[in-house]
Amino acid sequence: MQHPYSCVVLPRAGAAELLDVATRRGWVDARTARVARTAGVPLVVLVVLVWLVVSVLRAGGASQPPVFAEFVDPASSSYLDVQLDSSTNSYGSFSALLPGQGRVWPKGRVQTQQRDGGVLELRYDGPGYQDPNAQPGGGDDAPVGQPPPPQVVPVRLVGQVDAARHVASVDVWVNGERHRIASRGQVSGAEGVVEDFLTAVRTGNWNKLYAIESPYMRNGSKRATFVTDLSSGGAVTTISDARTTGATVTTTTDAGVSYARTPIRLTYGDGAGATEVEATLVLAVDSGSWKVLGIE
């Protein structure tokens, strides 16, 4: 099987050509490409950056990661994902991760009603789907073989969410069994994940890196394959240093999706031949905690 990054290094291509390929395949976003073109980023720096994005983060394509507003209840290790982008047909749809139940989500349309102060009421009572194998944190490994289809179960949800304050109070019934999700604010720990990422990259701890990535970024890769591929050589194994160059800044979109961005500097090689890459590490609240989502 061909590695997903086996065609990255194009030694005879210019920076513009490499940017075009990287943008088209979703390895570098359009905004980063525009900045790189304007700044005249050297080819060697682009090659290193693309190597990092593709080999470490396993960018799977040009589509945007499926990240939604997430409301985490640390006390019960449960969380609720809600689509709060009002421009979509799926506005108000949800999925809930419940200990002992796995993940559940509705089959039909969710009733929504906007209240004062940015509070949105959600109501659903009807057939839904259940994946009992889903785990808090997104699980550590891609499933082996074809996963079984989700079960059809009666699902009911009543409650409200506040995207700006990351507050939620909902009751979810699965097969008549009631569960409560109470989120009191934004989940903490972004800075710790940033430090874990940089330490893992500096020390070549690919096992740790796998654990803190968003499941989306794993691109279906199993832990053993991920660790073996990154240990086998390439630009990523020549990283000599990885540090932050500024503070982590947290933002929340109008749709309630939370991101944390941290400026970082990665150094490849040693001495006079060392190459430094300035980038921004992007985290998102996903699967109950902050996870590495990508690099800009």
N, C-alpha and C positions, 0 to 999 in steps of 0.2 A: 504493500500500500504506500502511496506517495505521501510524504509528510506534508501538512498543510502549508508549510513555509519553505518548501524545497525550491521554489522558483523566485524567492525574494531578491537575492543578490544578483544585480545586473551590472557587472563591472564596466561594460562598455556603454551603458546608458547614461544619459545626462540626468541632472537633477529634475528637470521638467518631466522627462519621460517616466522616471521612477515615481514622481508625485502623481502622475496620471494613473499609473498602474495601482499604486497604493490607495488612491481615492476611489477608483472604480471597484476595487475588491473590498472596500470597506475597512482597510487597515488603518487609514488616516482619514479623519473626517474633513469635510470641505472647508471648514473654518481654519483648521490647522494648515491645510494645503495652501490656502490664500496667504496666510501669514508667512509661510515658508517661502513662497514665491516672491513676496514683497521684500523679505529680508535677505533674499539670496543665500539661503542656507546651503552650505557645501554638500556635495554628493556624499561624502563619507559619513557626515552626520545623519543624513537622511537614511542611508543604508542601516546604520546602527539603530535609529529610531524604529524603522520598519521591522528590523529583526526583533527588537524588543516587543513591539506590539503583537506581531504574529506568533512568535515562538513562546513568549511568556503568557500572553493574554488570549492566544488562540482565537483571534478575531474570525468570526464565522461568516461574515458577509456584510453587505451594505445596509441591511435593515437595522432599525434602531432596537436596542434591547427592550424587551417587554417589561419595563419597570412601571409600577403603579404606586399610588399613594398607599403607604403601609402604616398600619396602626398596631403597635407591638404592646403586648401585655406580658412583661417579664415575669410576673408572679405566677402565671399559669403556662408559660412557654408557648403561648398561642399568639396568633396575629391575624389581621384582616387586611387583605388587599382590595382596594376599590378603584374603579375607573372613574376619575373625576374630571376628565376632559370633556367639557360640555359639547364640543364639536363632533364627538363620536356617536355612533348609533348605539354603542354599548354603555353609554353613560349610566352610572349607578351599579353596574355589574360588579360582583365581588367574588372572592374566594377566601375561605377561612381555613387556617391550619389549626387543628384541634388535637391535643394529645389524646391518644387512644382511638382517634377517629381518622386521622390522616387529613387530607385536604377535601373540602366540599365546595361546590359552587352550583349556582342555579341553572336550570335548563331554560327557563323563560325569562321574561323581562322583569326587572326590579322596579318597583314603584319608588319615586323620589319626590321629595317636597322640600323646597328651600325655606329655611327659617331665618330670622334676624341674626345678625352677628356672624354670618358665614357658616352656620350649622345646617347640615343636610340630613334630613330624615330618610331612612331606608326601610322598605318593607317588602318582604317576599314570603310567599306561602305556596308551595307547589313542588313538583318533581325537581330533583337535582341530581348531581353526580357526586360520587365519592371515590377517591383514590386512597384506600387505607394504607398503602405503602409509603406515602409521602411522609417526610420526616422534618421536624424543626431544623432550621439551618440549611435546608435544601438537600441534605444528605451529602455524604463524602464521595460517593462514587456514582458514575452513570449506571443505570440498570443493566443487568446481564440479559441479553436476548430481548425478545419483543415483550414489553410490559403488558400485563393483562388489561383489557378495557375497563374503564371506570364503571362502578356499580350505579344503578339508578335507585335513588332513595328519596324519601320525603324530606324536604329541607324547608325550614322556616327561619327567617331572620327579621328582627325588629330592633331598631336602635338609631343612633345618630352619630355623625362624624363631623369633625371640624378640621379641614385640611391645613389651615394656617397654623393652628396651635398643636397639631398632631394628637388631638384628643378624640377619643371614641368611647362609646358605651353602647354595646350591642349584645343581644341575646340570640344565640343560634341553637336551633333544635335540629338534631339529626336522628331520624327514626324515633322521634318523640323524646329523645334525651336532650336536656337543656345544657348549654354551655354559655359562659359569659366571657366576653372580651372587653377589658377596660384599659384603655391607653391613656396615660396621664401627661404625655408630652413626648418630645423627640427622644428617640433612643440614643444613648451615649456610646462612646467608644471609638469614634472615627479616628482620633489621633493615634490610638493604640494599634489600629489596623494599618495605618500608614507606616508606623515604626516596624510592625511585623513584616510588612511588604519589603521595606528597605533592608532590614536585617536578613530576610530570606534571600534576597537578590545578592547581597554582599557575600553571604556565606554559602550560596548554592544550595540552600535548604528548599528544594523544589516540593518536597512533601508538605511543608508548612505553607508554601505559596499556593498549592492546590486547595488547601483548606480555607483560605481567606478570599479566594476568588468567588465572584458571582457564578452560580451554576450556568448562567447563560454564557459566560466567558470560557467555560470549560469546553464548550462546543462538542459535547458528547464524549469527551475523552475520559477514560478511566484513569484512576490515580496512578496505577503502575505504569501505564503507557506514557502519561504526562511526565513522570519522574524520569523514566528511562530516556525519553526523547531529549529532555533538557540537559541531561547528564552526558549526552553523547558528543557534545562539542558544538561549535558555532560561536557567534559573537556574544551570545548571552553568557557563556561560560568564561569570558575574559573580563567581566566587570570587576574592577578593582575597588570601586567605592560607589556608594549610593547614599545621598543625604538630602534632607529638605533644605530649601533656600528661602523659605518664608512660612507664614502661618497658614493653617488650614481654614478655609472659608466655607461655611455651610450656607446653602441656598435652598429655597423651596419654590417650585413652580406653582402657577395658578391651579394646576391639577393636583397639587399636594405631593408631588414627587420630590424627594429630598436628595441632594447631592452634596458631597464634600470635595473640594478641590485643594490640592496641596502642591505648590511648586517644588520640583525636585531637580537634582543634578546627578547624572550617572556618568561615571568615568570608566572608560574602556582602556585596558593596557596600563603600562607604567612608564614613568620617565618622559623623555622627549617624544615618544610615540603615542602618548596617551591622548584619547579623544574624549571631550566632555560633551554631553547632551543635556540641554535644558528642556524640561517637559513639565506637564502638569498631571499628577496622578488623580484619577477621578474615582470616587467611591459613591455608592448609592445604598440606601436602606433596602435590603432585599433578603427575603427568607428569614426575617426576624432580627437582623443585625446589619451593621455596616459591612459591605463587601467591596472588594476591588472590582471596578466596572470597566476601566480602560485608561488610556493615556491620551492626552491632547497635546 
